[in-house]
Amino acid sequence: MSAYDPIELKRIRWRSRRGLLELDLVLEKFFAGPFDQLTPVEIEAYRRLLDLPDTDFLDVVSGKADLDDPEEMAIVAILRSL
C-alpha cells in the first residue's frame, strides 16, 4: 500500500463518510483495521463500492444484496465480517 498516493487515501477516507449511521459504523471499523492492509487492486475495488448510493451500499454490506464483481465482493466480505 505504500505505493498508493497518501492524498488519494485521504480522499477515499473522506468519501467513505456516508449518510447512514449503520454504514458509517462499519466503515469506521474498516478504516481502524483492514483498510491499511489492502492492496492497490483492493483499494480500487473499494473505490468502486463508494460509487454506490448509500442505501445500495448498506444493502450489500448487510447481506441483503450481492454484486457481480468478484473484486468488489472480496471487499464486501471484509466489511460483512466486521
Secondary structure, DSSP 8 states (H G I E B T S, - for coil): -TTS-HHHHHHHHHHT--S-HHHHHHHHHHHHTGGGG--HHHHHHHHHHTTS-HHHHHHHHTTS---S-HHHHHHHHHHHT-
